[in-house]
Amino acid sequence: TYYWPENATLTIIGGFDKQATLASIQQSYGNIPCAVEPIPVIETVEPEQLGPRRLCIERAGEVGVVAIGFKVPSGTNKDWAALKLIEQILGAEKSGRLYKSLDDKGFASDSFVFAPQLRDPSLFFVGAYLTKETSHQAAEENIIGALSALINTGVTEQELARAKAVIKAQTVFERDGPFAVASEINEYIAMGDWASYITLPELIQNVSAETVQQVAAKYLVTKSSTTAWFVPDNSIESAVVNSGFVQPNYYRDPDNIKTIDSIGVSTLTQNKKTNSID
């Protein structure tokens, strides 16, 4: 449905002869036919979320998790410059606000912030892997506390400058080499705006502390949140019920029969049609 030339991107990076390269592209790809039917355009828009959502999963495991996802706009929205700074300010290793609220205080063995910038509206994830002594409620309260402080008091100029410097350095490392450059440009094309490869780093450096606070207050709100708890349950009953999740599931050709002998060695019956074994 979607894998057709008019829905693909080819990016050439490096020193090359333009005419010779275009001729080579034409030779290699020119004979591939276009889509036989118009490629569908997704027009469905998710309705506004009218209140917080919650879910809890209880099954066999070792580490409890609390994660909160907040609705954020598509990647071409102008607020992403500030959202990228918020991601860094909250989630920076050792110095981020989430680390100081959770890891430093022994509430979490690790905390995380993940904000994918996509073509469609996405989620801004904030969460933590809990220590054995920490309740899910306590961890959630600390996460909400860190977000509320950002919304209510904003960020300092020093904190903002540090975040901008880290993002600038990361951008340089992520663009080290022609393959990395091509990959990142293609990601921005897929997102919907190739020019963001150039403009987004510049926009990030121009974001003010006031804008960071305003964008945080706009998106990190309870109304548009989904909170998830993973609660480890190591009872015997849970282990039995969830055993299918922790063992590999293989596809088996119905023409092949697999048996296990008394010492656990697999005996495979040949497929009579192909004379092959599964």
Beta strands, then each sheet from edge to edge (+ up, - down):
strand 1: 53-59
strand 2: 65-72
strand 3: 108-114
strand 4: 122-130
strand 5: 225-232
strand 6: 258-260
strand 7: 266-268
sheet 1: 1+ 5+ 2- 4+ 3-
sheet 2: 6+ 7-
end
